[in-house]
Amino acid sequence: MSTRRISVQYYALLREQAGCRGEQVETAAVTAADLYAELRRRHPFTLDAGMLRVAVNAQFSDWSRPLRDGDAVVFIPPVAGG
Amino acid sequence: MGTRFEFSLTAIDTARWRATLADPACGGYAAFEGWVRNHNEGLQVQRLEYEAFEALAANEAGLILAQALQRFGVAHAACVHRVGELAVGEMAVWVGVSAAHRDEAFRACRFIIDEIKHRLPIWKKEHYRNGDSGWVNCERCAQPGAHQHAPPR
C-alpha cells in the first residue's frame, strides 16, 4: 500500500490533547477523514470528526478529498472567535 | 474601496483603525467592539486566551470583508482580532465600517462580526475563578450537534 507524507498542525484543544503543535506523519490514509481516524488511535482526541472541519494547505476542504504527498492538514475544532 | 484585517498581540488602537476608514465620500461610520466578559454560562471568568490558525483566518476574514462591501455597498471595512492572553474588560475584537449613509454601515458591521464569529478558525480558552479552564464550544458542550460549525458558503 502506498503511503504519503503529511504535515499536521494542531490548534487549541487538539494541540493540548496531542501534546504538540504539529507532526509529520507517514500514512496510508487516503482522505482527511481516514487520517483523523488514524490519529485518534494515537492521541486522546475527545472531539468526534463530526464536530470538526478540515483545512488542507490553508483552505477549507472536503473530508473526502484525496490527500497528496506533502499536504498540510489542520483539523479545526468548533470555533469561538469574536 | 478597501478592506483590512489583522491579528494583534497587543491592545487594539481604535483611533488608528478608525482613521483607516476616513473618506470624504462617507457620511456614516459604525463600529463594534467585543470585550472580554467576566462570566460565561454561569462561571466566573478571570482571563482568557485566543489562539488562531492565522493563515486561514486571514483569508476567510478577507472574504467576509469583501462580501460586506459587495452586499451592503459600503466603502471601507476593517477588523482586528486579538490573540494571546487577555484580561477581563480588554477588547478582543474591533470591526469598523464607513459608508455613504448610516444604514448600510450598521448592517455591514453586524454582518461582519456575525460572520467573523462563525467562520474564522479562532479558539478561546477561558480560565475561571474556580481554577478550571476550558476551550469554549469544545469541552463543556461535547455532545455532537450542540455547537456545530456554520455550513460552508
gemmi code that builds the backbone of each chain (N, CA, C; Angstrom):
import gemmi

chains = {
    "A": [
        ("MET", (0.852, -1.200, 0.000), (0.000, 0.000, 0.000), (0.885, 1.246, 0.000)),
        ("SER", (0.553, 2.206, -0.844), (1.395, 3.402, -0.915), (1.110, 4.310, 0.281)),
        ("THR", (2.126, 5.012, 0.703), (1.953, 5.968, 1.801), (2.328, 7.359, 1.316)),
        ("ARG", (1.886, 8.346, 2.073), (2.247, 9.732, 1.760), (2.656, 10.440, 3.052)),
        ("ARG", (3.462, 11.461, 2.837), (3.975, 12.217, 3.984), (3.119, 13.467, 4.142)),
        ("ILE", (2.467, 13.583, 5.290), (1.529, 14.677, 5.540), (2.007, 15.468, 6.761)),
        ("SER", (1.924, 16.781, 6.641), (2.224, 17.645, 7.797), (0.901, 17.998, 8.479)),
        ("VAL", (0.819, 17.714, 9.781), (-0.407, 18.004, 10.529), (-0.105, 19.062, 11.579)),
        ("GLN", (-0.908, 20.124, 11.616), (-0.776, 21.159, 12.653), (-1.970, 21.055, 13.597)),
        ("TYR", (-1.705, 21.241, 14.883), (-2.790, 21.176, 15.864), (-2.985, 22.530, 16.536)),
        ("TYR", (-4.249, 22.851, 16.792), (-4.580, 24.083, 17.498), (-5.507, 23.785, 18.671)),
        ("ALA", (-5.417, 24.668, 19.666), (-6.385, 24.699, 20.761), (-6.496, 23.339, 21.458)),
        ("LEU", (-7.707, 22.828, 21.615), (-7.898, 21.577, 22.360), (-7.121, 20.422, 21.730)),
        ("LEU", (-7.096, 20.366, 20.404), (-6.365, 19.268, 19.755), (-4.862, 19.376, 20.017)),
        ("ARG", (-4.340, 20.603, 20.066), (-2.917, 20.802, 20.364), (-2.601, 20.275, 21.763)),
        ("GLU", (-3.478, 20.599, 22.717), (-3.236, 20.139, 24.091), (-3.338, 18.620, 24.184)),
        ("GLN", (-4.322, 18.054, 23.485), (-4.517, 16.595, 23.588), (-3.437, 15.826, 22.830)),
        ("ALA", (-2.908, 16.422, 21.754), (-1.812, 15.769, 21.021), (-0.495, 15.931, 21.759)),
        ("GLY", (-0.402, 17.009, 22.554), (0.841, 17.284, 23.265), (1.906, 17.899, 22.371)),
        ("CYS", (1.510, 18.409, 21.221), (2.464, 19.061, 20.311), (1.712, 19.980, 19.359)),
        ("ARG", (2.458, 20.896, 18.745), (1.836, 21.829, 17.796), (1.657, 21.218, 16.415)),
        ("GLY", (2.378, 20.140, 16.163), (2.244, 19.518, 14.853), (3.181, 18.347, 14.721)),
        ("GLU", (3.007, 17.609, 13.662), (3.872, 16.459, 13.414), (3.833, 16.106, 11.936)),
        ("GLN", (4.885, 15.423, 11.505), (4.926, 14.855, 10.162), (4.487, 13.408, 10.294)),
        ("VAL", (3.517, 13.006, 9.486), (3.091, 11.610, 9.556), (3.252, 10.939, 8.193)),
        ("GLU", (3.705, 9.706, 8.256), (3.796, 8.857, 7.070), (2.561, 7.971, 7.150)),
        ("THR", (1.658, 8.130, 6.217), (0.353, 7.483, 6.403), (-0.156, 6.854, 5.115)),
        ("ALA", (-0.950, 5.792, 5.305), (-1.647, 5.191, 4.166), (-3.053, 5.766, 4.040)),
        ("ALA", (-3.400, 6.704, 4.926), (-4.744, 7.296, 4.885), (-4.968, 7.944, 3.521)),
        ("VAL", (-6.126, 7.691, 2.947), (-6.427, 8.228, 1.622), (-7.042, 9.619, 1.739)),
        ("THR", (-7.881, 9.802, 2.742), (-8.579, 11.080, 2.903), (-8.283, 11.670, 4.279)),
        ("ALA", (-8.702, 12.926, 4.470), (-8.530, 13.570, 5.775), (-9.344, 12.840, 6.842)),
        ("ALA", (-10.486, 12.309, 6.452), (-11.301, 11.544, 7.400), (-10.545, 10.301, 7.876)),
        ("ASP", (-9.908, 9.605, 6.939), (-9.100, 8.433, 7.308), (-7.956, 8.841, 8.232)),
        ("LEU", (-7.336, 9.993, 7.909), (-6.187, 10.441, 8.683), (-6.599, 10.778, 10.119)),
        ("TYR", (-7.743, 11.444, 10.291), (-8.176, 11.783, 11.655), (-8.460, 10.500, 12.439)),
        ("ALA", (-9.099, 9.538, 11.785), (-9.376, 8.265, 12.463), (-8.074, 7.596, 12.900)),
        ("GLU", (-7.065, 7.662, 12.028), (-5.765, 7.068, 12.369), (-5.109, 7.807, 13.545)),
        ("LEU", (-5.147, 9.149, 13.503), (-4.511, 9.938, 14.569), (-5.232, 9.755, 15.902)),
        ("ARG", (-6.533, 9.527, 15.830), (-7.306, 9.306, 17.066), (-6.890, 8.040, 17.787)),
        ("ARG", (-6.291, 7.111, 17.048), (-5.805, 5.896, 17.714), (-4.502, 6.169, 18.471)),
        ("ARG", (-3.813, 7.266, 18.100), (-2.526, 7.581, 18.744), (-2.648, 8.684, 19.786)),
        ("HIS", (-3.675, 9.535, 19.638), (-3.840, 10.673, 20.548), (-5.218, 10.598, 21.198)),
        ("PRO", (-5.326, 11.109, 22.432), (-6.617, 11.013, 23.140), (-7.583, 12.124, 22.736)),
        ("PHE", (-7.848, 12.258, 21.448), (-8.755, 13.297, 20.974), (-10.191, 12.979, 21.389)),
        ("THR", (-10.827, 13.938, 22.047), (-12.207, 13.716, 22.506), (-13.250, 14.161, 21.487)),
        ("LEU", (-12.832, 15.002, 20.526), (-13.810, 15.527, 19.569), (-14.029, 14.549, 18.422)),
        ("ASP", (-15.294, 14.211, 18.182), (-15.614, 13.386, 17.025), (-15.389, 14.186, 15.749)),
        ("ALA", (-15.086, 13.475, 14.676), (-14.851, 14.153, 13.392), (-16.044, 15.017, 12.997)),
        ("GLY", (-17.239, 14.588, 13.392), (-18.445, 15.340, 13.052), (-18.486, 16.735, 13.655)),
        ("MET", (-17.653, 16.981, 14.673), (-17.606, 18.321, 15.279), (-16.513, 19.192, 14.685)),
        ("LEU", (-15.704, 18.601, 13.809), (-14.558, 19.324, 13.255), (-14.810, 19.724, 11.807)),
        ("ARG", (-14.048, 20.722, 11.353), (-13.874, 20.944, 9.928), (-12.418, 20.637, 9.619)),
        ("VAL", (-12.089, 20.566, 8.339), (-10.708, 20.273, 7.985), (-10.235, 21.277, 6.937)),
        ("ALA", (-8.963, 21.649, 7.068), (-8.324, 22.512, 6.068), (-7.115, 21.773, 5.501)),
        ("VAL", (-6.958, 21.857, 4.188), (-5.787, 21.299, 3.525), (-5.077, 22.441, 2.817)),
        ("ASN", (-3.785, 22.618, 3.122), (-2.987, 23.708, 2.535), (-3.668, 25.057, 2.747)),
        ("ALA", (-4.120, 25.274, 3.995), (-4.711, 26.545, 4.436), (-5.985, 26.932, 3.704)),
        ("GLN", (-6.712, 25.928, 3.195), (-8.028, 26.167, 2.596), (-9.006, 25.163, 3.215)),
        ("PHE", (-10.222, 25.623, 3.538), (-11.235, 24.660, 3.981), (-11.385, 23.591, 2.900)),
        ("SER", (-11.531, 22.351, 3.329), (-11.539, 21.246, 2.375), (-12.659, 20.269, 2.715)),
        ("ASP", (-12.924, 19.419, 1.762), (-13.872, 18.339, 1.964), (-13.147, 17.194, 2.683)),
        ("TRP", (-13.857, 16.542, 3.607), (-13.245, 15.415, 4.326), (-12.858, 14.274, 3.391)),
        ("SER", (-13.524, 14.172, 2.253), (-13.306, 13.014, 1.371), (-12.302, 13.300, 0.259)),
        ("ARG", (-11.766, 14.527, 0.226), (-10.787, 14.843, -0.825), (-9.522, 14.015, -0.623)),
        ("PRO", (-9.033, 13.361, -1.672), (-7.821, 12.546, -1.506), (-6.614, 13.401, -1.103)),
        ("LEU", (-5.860, 12.909, -0.129), (-4.645, 13.613, 0.305), (-3.510, 13.310, -0.660)),
        ("ARG", (-2.634, 14.317, -0.800), (-1.461, 14.123, -1.653), (-0.192, 14.293, -0.839)),
        ("ASP", (0.862, 13.676, -1.310), (2.140, 13.773, -0.625), (2.498, 15.246, -0.412)),
        ("GLY", (2.870, 15.594, 0.821), (3.277, 16.962, 1.109), (2.152, 17.878, 1.551)),
        ("ASP", (0.919, 17.401, 1.567), (-0.198, 18.238, 2.012), (-0.023, 18.638, 3.487)),
        ("ALA", (-0.527, 19.842, 3.799), (-0.558, 20.323, 5.180), (-2.004, 20.304, 5.646)),
        ("VAL", (-2.266, 19.536, 6.699), (-3.641, 19.323, 7.159), (-3.829, 19.939, 8.542)),
        ("VAL", (-4.952, 20.632, 8.705), (-5.328, 21.160, 10.021), (-6.760, 20.736, 10.313)),
        ("PHE", (-6.968, 20.094, 11.446), (-8.321, 19.767, 11.893), (-8.807, 20.921, 12.758)),
        ("ILE", (-10.012, 21.391, 12.481), (-10.496, 22.636, 13.074), (-11.625, 22.367, 14.064)),
        ("PRO", (-11.318, 22.496, 15.356), (-12.368, 22.305, 16.369), (-13.412, 23.417, 16.274)),
        ("PRO", (-14.555, 23.246, 16.954), (-15.568, 24.315, 16.966), (-14.936, 25.646, 17.362)),
        ("VAL", (-15.245, 26.673, 16.588), (-14.556, 27.956, 16.747), (-15.269, 28.831, 17.783)),
        ("ALA", (-14.556, 29.838, 18.273), (-15.125, 30.722, 19.295), (-14.472, 32.105, 19.245)),
        ("GLY", (-14.328, 32.643, 18.043), (-13.766, 33.984, 17.927), (-14.793, 35.046, 18.280)),
        ("GLY", (-14.331, 36.285, 18.261), (-15.222, 37.414, 18.497), (-15.395, 37.712, 19.975)),
    ],
    "B": [
        ("MET", (-12.155, 51.953, -2.388), (-12.763, 50.947, -1.525), (-11.663, 50.067, -0.954)),
        ("GLY", (-11.812, 49.707, 0.308), (-10.759, 48.904, 0.886), (-11.194, 48.048, 2.046)),
        ("THR", (-10.441, 46.979, 2.232), (-10.665, 46.121, 3.384), (-9.327, 45.847, 4.042)),
        ("ARG", (-9.370, 45.589, 5.332), (-8.130, 45.296, 6.047), (-8.453, 44.437, 7.264)),
        ("PHE", (-7.668, 43.373, 7.444), (-7.827, 42.507, 8.624), (-6.451, 42.231, 9.207)),
        ("GLU", (-6.366, 42.247, 10.525), (-5.100, 41.891, 11.183), (-5.373, 41.171, 12.506)),
        ("PHE", (-4.390, 40.385, 12.913), (-4.362, 39.904, 14.293), (-3.450, 40.824, 15.088)),
        ("SER", (-3.712, 40.952, 16.380), (-2.869, 41.789, 17.227), (-2.568, 41.078, 18.540)),
        ("LEU", (-1.304, 41.132, 18.920), (-0.889, 40.569, 20.213), (-1.024, 41.587, 21.325)),
        ("THR", (-1.271, 42.846, 20.953), (-1.327, 43.919, 21.947), (-2.654, 44.657, 21.835)),
        ("ALA", (-2.906, 45.558, 22.790), (-4.179, 46.296, 22.849), (-4.488, 46.952, 21.505)),
        ("ILE", (-5.762, 46.930, 21.124), (-6.193, 47.464, 19.832), (-6.281, 48.990, 19.915)),
        ("ASP", (-5.595, 49.650, 18.997), (-5.603, 51.115, 18.943), (-6.769, 51.540, 18.043)),
        ("THR", (-7.934, 51.771, 18.644), (-9.134, 52.020, 17.829), (-9.033, 53.325, 17.040)),
        ("ALA", (-8.334, 54.314, 17.578), (-8.215, 55.586, 16.848), (-7.459, 55.377, 15.532)),
        ("ARG", (-6.409, 54.583, 15.596), (-5.625, 54.320, 14.394), (-6.469, 53.542, 13.372)),
        ("TRP", (-7.226, 52.555, 13.866), (-8.043, 51.753, 12.952), (-9.178, 52.573, 12.361)),
        ("ARG", (-9.794, 53.406, 13.200), (-10.874, 54.266, 12.717), (-10.356, 55.179, 11.608)),
        ("ALA", (-9.139, 55.685, 11.783), (-8.570, 56.613, 10.800), (-8.395, 55.953, 9.432)),
        ("THR", (-8.219, 54.622, 9.410), (-8.036, 53.948, 8.119), (-9.319, 53.948, 7.296)),
        ("LEU", (-10.446, 54.271, 7.920), (-11.742, 54.234, 7.225), (-12.177, 55.614, 6.729)),
        ("ALA", (-11.393, 56.644, 7.073), (-11.789, 58.018, 6.734), (-11.902, 58.191, 5.223)),
        ("ASP", (-12.945, 58.891, 4.804), (-13.206, 59.061, 3.372), (-14.200, 60.215, 3.223)),
        ("PRO", (-13.846, 61.258, 2.437), (-14.765, 62.386, 2.286), (-16.093, 62.005, 1.636)),
        ("ALA", (-16.143, 60.841, 0.993), (-17.402, 60.405, 0.373), (-18.311, 59.687, 1.364)),
        ("CYS", (-17.818, 59.502, 2.594), (-18.583, 58.734, 3.588), (-19.219, 59.658, 4.629)),
        ("GLY", (-20.508, 59.440, 4.867), (-21.209, 60.209, 5.890), (-21.558, 59.395, 7.101)),
        ("GLY", (-21.225, 58.108, 7.076), (-21.563, 57.248, 8.209), (-20.420, 56.317, 8.556)),
        ("TYR", (-20.230, 56.153, 9.855), (-19.212, 55.223, 10.355), (-19.853, 54.421, 11.479)),
        ("ALA", (-19.726, 53.114, 11.437), (-20.228, 52.267, 12.524), (-19.112, 51.337, 12.951)),
        ("ALA", (-19.031, 51.104, 14.258), (-18.002, 50.195, 14.763), (-18.590, 49.290, 15.828)),
        ("PHE", (-17.998, 48.119, 15.975), (-18.370, 47.203, 17.047), (-17.101, 46.820, 17.799)),
        ("GLU", (-17.187, 46.826, 19.125), (-16.094, 46.327, 19.960), (-16.602, 45.137, 20.763)),
        ("GLY", (-15.880, 44.027, 20.713), (-16.193, 42.896, 21.579), (-15.227, 42.901, 22.753)),
        ("TRP", (-15.758, 42.813, 23.974), (-14.943, 42.886, 25.191), (-14.947, 41.550, 25.927)),
        ("VAL", (-13.903, 41.308, 26.664), (-13.831, 40.103, 27.498), (-14.749, 40.291, 28.707)),
        ("ARG", (-15.724, 39.370, 28.804), (-16.747, 39.437, 29.849), (-16.316, 38.586, 31.053)),
        ("ASN", (-16.783, 38.974, 32.241), (-16.323, 38.261, 33.450), (-17.172, 37.039, 33.795)),
        ("HIS", (-18.070, 36.656, 32.903), (-18.860, 35.446, 33.172), (-19.276, 34.801, 31.847)),
        ("ASN", (-19.425, 33.478, 31.882), (-19.922, 32.754, 30.714), (-20.582, 31.468, 31.188)),
        ("GLU", (-21.821, 31.277, 30.777), (-22.567, 30.063, 31.095), (-22.475, 29.719, 32.586)),
        ("GLY", (-22.660, 30.734, 33.419), (-22.755, 30.504, 34.857), (-21.421, 30.449, 35.582)),
        ("LEU", (-20.308, 30.551, 34.855), (-18.996, 30.514, 35.509), (-18.356, 31.896, 35.463)),
        ("GLN", (-17.579, 32.200, 36.514), (-16.896, 33.492, 36.576), (-15.549, 33.394, 35.864)),
        ("VAL", (-15.393, 34.218, 34.846), (-14.188, 34.182, 34.018), (-13.166, 35.166, 34.569)),
        ("GLN", (-11.919, 34.679, 34.716), (-10.852, 35.524, 35.244), (-9.998, 36.117, 34.125)),
        ("ARG", (-9.711, 35.296, 33.117), (-8.925, 35.743, 31.962), (-9.154, 34.735, 30.859)),
        ("LEU", (-8.687, 35.063, 29.671), (-8.816, 34.078, 28.601), (-7.676, 34.206, 27.614)),
        ("GLU", (-7.569, 33.199, 26.764), (-6.579, 33.267, 25.699), (-7.233, 32.907, 24.378)),
        ("TYR", (-6.826, 33.637, 23.351), (-7.269, 33.349, 21.990), (-6.110, 32.748, 21.215)),
        ("GLU", (-6.461, 31.756, 20.404), (-5.475, 31.129, 19.520), (-6.099, 31.079, 18.139)),
        ("ALA", (-5.324, 31.294, 17.105), (-5.883, 31.323, 15.750), (-5.001, 30.555, 14.779)),
        ("PHE", (-5.637, 29.971, 13.789), (-4.950, 29.441, 12.615), (-4.886, 30.635, 11.662)),
        ("GLU", (-3.786, 31.406, 11.808), (-3.798, 32.764, 11.276), (-3.895, 32.828, 9.749)),
        ("ALA", (-3.224, 31.919, 9.051), (-3.236, 31.989, 7.580), (-4.657, 31.808, 7.049)),
        ("LEU", (-5.333, 30.787, 7.541), (-6.699, 30.528, 7.066), (-7.660, 31.606, 7.570)),
        ("ALA", (-7.472, 32.049, 8.799), (-8.366, 33.078, 9.353), (-8.249, 34.382, 8.569)),
        ("ALA", (-7.036, 34.747, 8.206), (-6.848, 35.995, 7.453), (-7.490, 35.895, 6.075)),
        ("ASN", (-7.355, 34.741, 5.434), (-8.012, 34.549, 4.129), (-9.523, 34.662, 4.262)),
        ("GLU", (-10.061, 33.988, 5.264), (-11.515, 33.950, 5.449), (-12.029, 35.346, 5.830)),
        ("ALA", (-11.273, 36.051, 6.657), (-11.687, 37.408, 7.034), (-11.693, 38.323, 5.813)),
        ("GLY", (-10.713, 38.148, 4.933), (-10.683, 38.945, 3.704), (-11.924, 38.715, 2.865)),
        ("LEU", (-12.359, 37.454, 2.802), (-13.587, 37.125, 2.056), (-14.800, 37.785, 2.700)),
        ("ILE", (-14.877, 37.731, 4.027), (-16.022, 38.305, 4.749), (-16.095, 39.814, 4.509)),
        ("LEU", (-14.949, 40.489, 4.618), (-14.940, 41.945, 4.430), (-15.307, 42.302, 2.990)),
        ("ALA", (-14.803, 41.525, 2.030), (-15.143, 41.786, 0.622), (-16.633, 41.553, 0.382)),
        ("GLN", (-17.178, 40.511, 1.018), (-18.631, 40.255, 0.898), (-19.431, 41.412, 1.469)),
        ("ALA", (-18.951, 41.997, 2.560), (-19.661, 43.122, 3.178), (-19.691, 44.321, 2.232)),
        ("LEU", (-18.550, 44.590, 1.589), (-18.515, 45.699, 0.634), (-19.518, 45.467, -0.491)),
        ("GLN", (-19.504, 44.249, -1.014), (-20.347, 43.932, -2.161), (-21.828, 43.919, -1.785)),
        ("ARG", (-22.137, 43.292, -0.640), (-23.535, 43.083, -0.279), (-24.226, 44.364, 0.178)),
        ("PHE", (-23.491, 45.209, 0.918), (-24.120, 46.385, 1.513), (-23.705, 47.697, 0.852)),
        ("GLY", (-22.752, 47.614, -0.077), (-22.337, 48.823, -0.781), (-21.593, 49.820, 0.093)),
        ("VAL", (-20.927, 49.304, 1.150), (-20.155, 50.209, 1.999), (-18.798, 50.475, 1.349)),
        ("ALA", (-18.130, 51.536, 1.783), (-16.889, 51.943, 1.132), (-15.666, 51.233, 1.699)),
        ("HIS", (-15.603, 51.140, 3.023), (-14.423, 50.562, 3.672), (-14.858, 49.697, 4.845)),
        ("ALA", (-14.125, 48.619, 5.055), (-14.434, 47.739, 6.184), (-13.132, 47.177, 6.728)),
        ("ALA", (-13.015, 47.149, 8.044), (-11.784, 46.655, 8.657), (-12.113, 45.899, 9.936)),
        ("CYS", (-11.197, 44.996, 10.294), (-11.389, 44.204, 11.513), (-10.022, 43.855, 12.089)),
        ("VAL", (-9.923, 43.891, 13.397), (-8.709, 43.419, 14.069), (-9.142, 42.531, 15.230)),
        ("HIS", (-8.449, 41.419, 15.393), (-8.790, 40.444, 16.427), (-7.555, 40.162, 17.261)),
        ("ARG", (-7.720, 40.158, 18.576), (-6.603, 39.844, 19.457), (-6.310, 38.349, 19.452)),
        ("VAL", (-5.041, 38.015, 19.657), (-4.634, 36.655, 20.001), (-3.743, 36.740, 21.231)),
        ("GLY", (-3.614, 35.624, 21.924), (-2.811, 35.600, 23.147), (-3.677, 35.803, 24.375)),
        ("GLU", (-3.038, 36.251, 25.451), (-3.714, 36.361, 26.753), (-4.463, 37.684, 26.875)),
        ("LEU", (-5.707, 37.625, 27.351), (-6.499, 38.833, 27.573), (-7.107, 38.807, 28.969)),
        ("ALA", (-7.220, 39.993, 29.552), (-7.845, 40.147, 30.865), (-9.296, 40.593, 30.675)),
        ("VAL", (-10.094, 40.392, 31.725), (-11.486, 40.867, 31.702), (-11.495, 42.366, 31.400)),
        ("GLY", (-12.401, 42.768, 30.504), (-12.535, 44.174, 30.147), (-11.742, 44.580, 28.915)),
        ("GLU", (-10.768, 43.767, 28.523), (-10.000, 44.120, 27.326), (-10.825, 43.906, 26.070)),
        ("MET", (-10.467, 44.646, 25.027), (-11.144, 44.486, 23.742), (-10.559, 43.293, 22.998)),
        ("ALA", (-11.443, 42.361, 22.621), (-10.998, 41.158, 21.922), (-11.073, 41.328, 20.415)),
        ("VAL", (-12.044, 42.123, 19.970), (-12.228, 42.290, 18.521), (-12.802, 43.672, 18.250)),
        ("TRP", (-12.405, 44.242, 17.131), (-12.939, 45.532, 16.679), (-13.314, 45.395, 15.204)),
        ("VAL", (-14.500, 45.886, 14.871), (-14.951, 45.935, 13.479), (-15.362, 47.368, 13.182)),
        ("GLY", (-14.956, 47.895, 12.055), (-15.369, 49.243, 11.666), (-15.724, 49.304, 10.191)),
        ("VAL", (-16.727, 50.119, 9.902), (-17.210, 50.255, 8.527), (-17.503, 51.728, 8.259)),
        ("SER", (-17.139, 52.217, 7.080), (-17.579, 53.555, 6.675), (-18.332, 53.438, 5.359)),
        ("ALA", (-19.350, 54.306, 5.220), (-20.249, 54.216, 4.070), (-20.854, 55.588, 3.800)),
        ("ALA", (-21.501, 55.710, 2.663), (-22.144, 56.974, 2.341), (-23.205, 57.309, 3.387)),
        ("HIS", (-23.938, 56.283, 3.831), (-25.054, 56.515, 4.757), (-25.012, 55.512, 5.919)),
        ("ARG", (-25.705, 55.869, 7.012), (-25.577, 55.076, 8.234), (-26.188, 53.688, 8.138)),
        ("ASP", (-27.280, 53.559, 7.396), (-27.982, 52.277, 7.410), (-27.079, 51.142, 6.933)),
        ("GLU", (-26.417, 51.334, 5.795), (-25.559, 50.253, 5.307), (-24.340, 50.044, 6.213)),
        ("ALA", (-23.892, 51.123, 6.861), (-22.745, 50.967, 7.772), (-23.125, 50.076, 8.961)),
        ("PHE", (-24.296, 50.338, 9.569), (-24.755, 49.494, 10.679), (-24.920, 48.048, 10.230)),
        ("ARG", (-25.583, 47.854, 9.102), (-25.893, 46.486, 8.671), (-24.622, 45.715, 8.311)),
        ("ALA", (-23.691, 46.384, 7.640), (-22.442, 45.709, 7.265), (-21.639, 45.351, 8.515)),
        ("CYS", (-21.637, 46.239, 9.498), (-20.887, 45.988, 10.732), (-21.443, 44.750, 11.434)),
        ("ARG", (-22.759, 44.648, 11.521), (-23.410, 43.494, 12.140), (-23.095, 42.212, 11.378)),
        ("PHE", (-23.168, 42.285, 10.054), (-22.854, 41.132, 9.204), (-21.419, 40.654, 9.469)),
        ("ILE", (-20.488, 41.581, 9.502), (-19.072, 41.207, 9.648), (-18.821, 40.517, 10.993)),
        ("ILE", (-19.304, 41.087, 12.087), (-18.994, 40.461, 13.379), (-19.663, 39.086, 13.491)),
        ("ASP", (-20.875, 38.954, 12.950), (-21.535, 37.645, 12.994), (-20.749, 36.597, 12.197)),
        ("GLU", (-20.296, 36.978, 11.006), (-19.555, 36.031, 10.168), (-18.187, 35.717, 10.772)),
        ("ILE", (-17.535, 36.735, 11.339), (-16.232, 36.527, 11.981), (-16.371, 35.472, 13.084)),
        ("LYS", (-17.415, 35.596, 13.879), (-17.607, 34.660, 14.992), (-17.858, 33.240, 14.508)),
        ("HIS", (-18.558, 33.098, 13.386), (-18.924, 31.758, 12.926), (-17.871, 31.103, 12.045)),
        ("ARG", (-17.127, 31.907, 11.307), (-16.304, 31.320, 10.237), (-14.808, 31.297, 10.483)),
        ("LEU", (-14.292, 32.181, 11.339), (-12.835, 32.235, 11.469), (-12.315, 31.159, 12.415)),
        ("PRO", (-11.215, 30.491, 12.005), (-10.625, 29.491, 12.898), (-9.858, 30.166, 14.047)),
        ("ILE", (-10.642, 30.588, 15.030), (-10.118, 31.227, 16.243), (-10.747, 30.487, 17.425)),
        ("TRP", (-9.919, 30.216, 18.432), (-10.413, 29.470, 19.599), (-10.153, 30.265, 20.860)),
        ("LYS", (-11.051, 30.064, 21.818), (-10.988, 30.832, 23.068), (-10.934, 29.872, 24.252)),
        ("LYS", (-9.901, 30.019, 25.062), (-9.807, 29.220, 26.281), (-10.092, 30.129, 27.467)),
        ("GLU", (-11.111, 29.787, 28.217), (-11.470, 30.585, 29.387), (-10.841, 29.988, 30.638)),
        ("HIS", (-10.326, 30.870, 31.485), (-9.816, 30.460, 32.798), (-10.768, 31.019, 33.841)),
        ("TYR", (-11.301, 30.136, 34.680), (-12.359, 30.516, 35.613), (-11.809, 30.781, 37.009)),
        ("ARG", (-12.600, 31.523, 37.774), (-12.174, 31.857, 39.145), (-12.062, 30.616, 40.019)),
        ("ASN", (-12.808, 29.564, 39.667), (-12.760, 28.333, 40.476), (-11.547, 27.465, 40.139)),
        ("GLY", (-10.683, 27.953, 39.237), (-9.471, 27.212, 38.908), (-9.583, 26.355, 37.663)),
        ("ASP", (-10.817, 26.103, 37.207), (-10.983, 25.322, 35.981), (-10.653, 26.172, 34.760)),
        ("SER", (-10.524, 25.492, 33.633), (-10.379, 26.203, 32.367), (-10.979, 25.333, 31.289)),
        ("GLY", (-11.275, 25.926, 30.158), (-11.837, 25.119, 29.075), (-11.899, 25.889, 27.772)),
        ("TRP", (-11.781, 25.130, 26.669), (-11.926, 25.701, 25.328), (-13.415, 25.832, 25.035)),
        ("VAL", (-13.860, 27.036, 24.780), (-15.279, 27.317, 24.575), (-15.793, 26.558, 23.348)),
        ("ASN", (-16.950, 25.932, 23.526), (-17.629, 25.136, 22.487), (-16.982, 23.773, 22.244)),
        ("CYS", (-15.863, 23.483, 22.930), (-15.160, 22.225, 22.667), (-15.261, 21.232, 23.817)),
        ("GLU", (-15.373, 21.726, 25.043), (-15.245, 20.804, 26.173), (-16.510, 20.702, 27.003)),
        ("ARG", (-17.112, 21.849, 27.317), (-18.265, 21.799, 28.199), (-19.540, 21.475, 27.430)),
        ("CYS", (-19.456, 21.480, 26.097), (-20.618, 21.163, 25.258), (-20.203, 20.086, 24.277)),
        ("ALA", (-19.784, 18.941, 24.795), (-19.146, 17.939, 23.930), (-20.120, 17.115, 23.099)),
        ("GLN", (-21.426, 17.265, 23.345), (-22.342, 16.440, 22.559), (-22.286, 16.884, 21.092)),
        ("PRO", (-22.219, 15.913, 20.165), (-22.232, 16.284, 18.759), (-23.519, 17.050, 18.457)),
        ("GLY", (-23.383, 18.077, 17.661), (-24.558, 18.836, 17.261), (-24.868, 20.001, 18.171)),
        ("ALA", (-24.245, 20.029, 19.362), (-24.548, 21.109, 20.294), (-24.038, 22.449, 19.775)),
        ("HIS", (-22.847, 22.414, 19.215), (-22.263, 23.653, 18.687), (-21.624, 23.334, 17.341)),
        ("GLN", (-22.411, 23.251, 16.338), (-21.862, 22.911, 15.030), (-21.261, 24.146, 14.380)),
        ("HIS", (-20.332, 23.899, 13.480), (-19.824, 24.994, 12.664), (-20.923, 25.484, 11.736)),
        ("ALA", (-20.798, 26.726, 11.352), (-21.671, 27.220, 10.292), (-21.353, 26.436, 9.017)),
        ("PRO", (-22.365, 26.190, 8.197), (-22.090, 25.477, 6.947), (-21.200, 26.323, 6.047)),
        ("PRO", (-20.367, 25.680, 5.244), (-19.536, 26.433, 4.303), (-20.421, 27.204, 3.329)),
        ("ARG", (-19.946, 28.380, 2.920), (-20.736, 29.174, 1.969), (-20.062, 29.185, 0.628)),
    ],
}
model = gemmi.Model(1)
for chain_id, residues in chains.items():
    chain = gemmi.Chain(chain_id)
    for i, (resn, *xyz) in enumerate(residues, 1):
        res = gemmi.Residue()
        res.name, res.seqid = resn, gemmi.SeqId(i, " ")
        for name, pos in zip(("N", "CA", "C"), xyz):
            atom = gemmi.Atom()
            atom.name, atom.element = name, gemmi.Element(name[0])
            atom.pos, atom.b_iso = gemmi.Position(*pos), 0.0
            res.add_atom(atom)
        chain.add_residue(res)
    model.add_chain(chain)
structure = gemmi.Structure()
structure.add_model(model)
structure.setup_entities()
